[in-house]
């Protein structure tokens, strides 16, 4: 289901109707929203919120004639198509709209049986390339691991990238549902920018992300390794030091 978010109030009401009635998975893991997420990852969830990064006045990374906000929205819509008929999907934005990060986290929160996947494209030194996946909550580790593995299988090369990263960001810490932030590739790397600008490559990456989501829905954390230790930390704020 695509949701056009015209106002914060309308969006919150619309999102509230998207969470499915199921609140426990087949493995007995709770699917209720939870502030901390110090628990195994979800299995059997019914809704995926796809958050296309940036938008409107915030272009995100820009290099080699590409803008992150455009590629992120295109990729979110591709992921949605791959998930259609298998799980309910909601787009955080479906056009070139600016939405503050705290508003995004607030809109995603309070939804039972729901996960959040935020899609981005990266920028740094010209020699760095490859996909990265960020998470913070314990219940997001399995999903993040699956997404990173699937993207690495598509990516033709990696150099200096961080891979799977536990980091307290507003879109990995502040929402009260399992949440991951995905960086498809580095636009600052000329070779990878050329790939990311290719619709066929974005389609393959979108399919990889969708497959990882469906595997998590079916299997929970099975096969994704030991869970990380819980860390009690306050919500992420704009004033936090980089990398904190």
C-alpha positions as a printed Julia matrix, in Angstrom:
244×3 Matrix{Float64}:
  0.0     0.0     0.0
  1.42    3.37   -1.03
  0.67    6.22    1.35
  0.98    9.82    0.2
  1.97   11.77    3.26
  0.47   15.22    2.93
  0.41   16.26    6.58
  1.91   14.84    9.73
 -1.52   14.42   11.32
 -3.0    12.6     8.34
  0.04   10.4     8.04
 -0.06    9.35   11.69
 -3.73    8.37   11.37
 -3.06    6.49    8.14
 -0.06    4.64    9.55
 -2.09    3.61   12.58
 -4.42    1.67   10.29
 -1.57   -0.2     8.6
 -0.39   -2.4    11.44
 -1.82   -5.9    11.22
 -3.67   -7.52   14.11
 -1.05  -10.22   14.7
  1.15   -9.39   17.68
  3.02  -12.66   18.23
  5.04  -14.68   15.75
  5.0   -18.41   15.28
  8.1   -18.67   17.45
  6.38  -16.82   20.29
  8.43  -13.65   19.79
  6.4   -10.55   20.53
  5.6    -8.3    17.61
  4.37   -5.45   19.78
  6.23   -2.19   19.5
  8.81   -1.77   22.24
 10.92    1.21   23.28
 14.22   -0.65   23.63
 14.02   -3.7    21.37
 16.18   -5.84   23.67
 14.79   -9.09   22.25
 15.09  -11.43   19.26
 14.21  -10.1    15.82
 10.67  -10.32   14.48
  9.19  -13.25   12.61
  5.77  -13.18   11.0
  5.45   -9.37   10.85
  2.71   -8.02    8.61
  3.85   -4.51    7.6
  7.04   -2.99    6.18
  7.55    0.79    6.23
  9.93    1.75    3.42
 11.6     5.08    4.1
 13.22    6.75    1.09
 15.95    8.95    2.57
 16.09   12.73    2.19
 13.68   14.51   -0.19
 12.52   18.02   -1.0
 15.04   20.65    0.11
 17.37   17.87    1.32
 19.02   16.23   -1.69
 21.33   14.04    0.37
 24.52   12.94   -1.36
 25.08   14.4    -4.82
 27.86   13.35   -7.17
 28.45   12.38  -10.8
 25.1    13.88  -11.82
 23.13   11.78   -9.3
 21.1    12.85   -6.27
 20.56   10.55   -3.34
 16.97   11.61   -2.77
 15.99   10.54   -6.31
 17.74    7.18   -6.19
 16.41    6.42   -2.7
 12.8     7.0    -3.75
 13.25    4.95   -6.91
 14.75    2.1    -4.88
 11.99    2.22   -2.25
  9.36    1.86   -4.95
 11.27   -1.05   -6.48
 11.48   -2.81   -3.1
  7.77   -2.23   -2.67
  7.02   -3.9    -6.0
  9.07   -6.95   -5.02
  7.15   -7.23   -1.74
  3.7    -6.7    -3.26
  1.3    -9.52   -2.45
  3.63  -10.96    0.21
  3.54   -8.34    2.97
  1.81   -4.98    3.43
  4.07   -2.05    2.53
  3.9     1.67    3.32
  6.08    4.34    1.73
  7.21    7.04    4.16
  7.23    9.36    1.15
  6.15    8.64   -2.41
  7.26   11.9    -4.0
  9.93   14.59   -3.6
  8.9    15.61   -0.08
 11.06   16.73    2.83
 10.29   14.95    6.13
 12.32   15.67    9.26
 14.14   12.67   10.73
 12.36   12.97   14.09
  9.02   13.07   12.28
  9.93    9.92   10.35
 10.79    8.09   13.57
  7.58    9.28   15.22
  5.45    8.19   12.28
  6.99    4.73   12.32
  6.52    4.26   16.07
  3.61    2.59   17.84
  2.9     0.03   15.12
  2.6    -3.63   16.1
  3.83   -6.25   13.63
  5.82   -3.63   11.68
  9.45   -3.04   10.66
 11.18    0.06    9.26
 13.72   -0.05    6.42
 15.3     3.31    5.52
 17.01    3.42    2.11
 19.96    5.68    1.28
 22.99    6.18   -0.96
 26.35    7.09    0.54
 29.16    9.6     0.03
 32.72    9.8     1.36
 36.22    9.44   -0.07
 36.37    8.55   -3.74
 38.09    5.23   -3.03
 35.34    3.86   -0.78
 32.63    1.7    -2.28
 30.18   -1.03   -1.3
 26.87   -1.39    0.56
 26.45   -0.81    4.3
 23.65   -1.61    6.76
 23.14    0.17   10.1
 21.18   -1.03   13.1
 21.03   -0.35   16.84
 18.28   -2.37   18.48
 18.93   -6.02   19.33
 15.74   -6.99   17.48
 17.09   -5.38   14.29
 20.35   -7.37   14.11
 18.96  -10.35   12.19
 17.24   -8.19    9.58
 20.32   -5.99    9.17
 22.54   -9.05    8.77
 20.27  -10.53    6.11
 20.09   -7.28    4.13
 23.85   -6.76    4.24
 24.54  -10.32    3.08
 22.1   -10.02    0.18
 23.5    -6.68   -0.97
 27.08   -7.92   -0.77
 26.11  -10.79   -3.07
 24.97   -8.25   -5.68
 27.78   -5.71   -5.26
 30.67   -6.43   -7.65
 33.36   -4.87   -5.41
 33.92   -3.36   -1.99
 36.69   -1.07   -0.76
 36.99    0.53    2.67
 33.28    0.35    3.41
 31.99   -0.47    6.9
 29.66   -3.36    6.07
 27.32   -4.17    8.98
 27.43   -1.37   11.58
 25.78   -0.91   14.96
 25.17    2.81   15.31
 22.72    4.9    17.3
 20.98    7.06   14.7
 17.54    8.62   14.79
 16.26    6.03   12.31
 17.91    3.08   14.06
 17.32    4.07   17.71
 14.35    6.38   18.05
 11.54    4.41   16.42
 10.08    1.76   18.75
  9.97   -1.0    16.12
 12.76   -3.04   14.47
 14.6    -0.52   12.28
 17.52   -0.59    9.87
 19.18    2.03    7.67
 20.56    0.77    4.36
 23.25    2.47    2.25
 23.08    0.91   -1.22
 26.41    2.28   -2.43
 28.77    5.27   -2.59
 27.9     7.96   -5.13
 31.31    9.53   -4.42
 32.99    6.54   -6.07
 32.88    6.99   -9.83
 32.55    3.29  -10.66
 29.87    2.65   -8.07
 28.01    5.83   -8.99
 27.78    4.52  -12.54
 26.28    1.3   -11.21
 23.85    3.08   -8.9
 22.7     5.24  -11.79
 21.77    2.11  -13.74
 18.12    1.12  -13.2
 19.0    -2.54  -13.73
 21.49   -2.44  -10.85
 19.02   -0.66   -8.57
 16.5    -3.34   -9.45
 18.91   -6.07   -8.39
 19.68   -4.3    -5.14
 15.99   -3.73   -4.46
 15.3    -7.4    -5.07
 18.1    -8.3    -2.63
 16.64   -6.06    0.1
 13.16   -7.46   -0.48
 14.41  -11.04   -0.33
 16.15  -10.34    2.97
 12.93   -8.86    4.41
 10.92  -11.9     3.37
 13.52  -14.27    4.82
 13.33  -12.41    8.13
  9.54  -12.59    8.03
  9.66  -16.36    7.47
 12.61  -17.37    9.66
 13.19  -14.67   12.24
 16.83  -14.58   13.34
 17.63  -18.17   12.36
 21.04  -18.34   10.66
 22.05  -14.74   11.38
 24.44  -15.43   14.25
 24.37  -14.53   17.95
 22.43  -11.5    19.06
 24.44   -8.47   20.21
 24.34   -7.4    23.83
 21.66   -4.89   24.8
 22.88   -1.31   25.17
 20.84    1.22   27.08
 21.3     4.59   25.45
 19.06    7.65   25.11
 17.34    8.52   21.84
 19.57    9.96   19.14
 19.48   13.77   18.85
 20.59   16.19   16.11
 23.17   17.6    18.53
 24.89   14.25   19.15
 28.52   14.0    18.11
 29.03   12.22   14.76
 29.28    8.48   15.2
 27.91    8.51   18.75
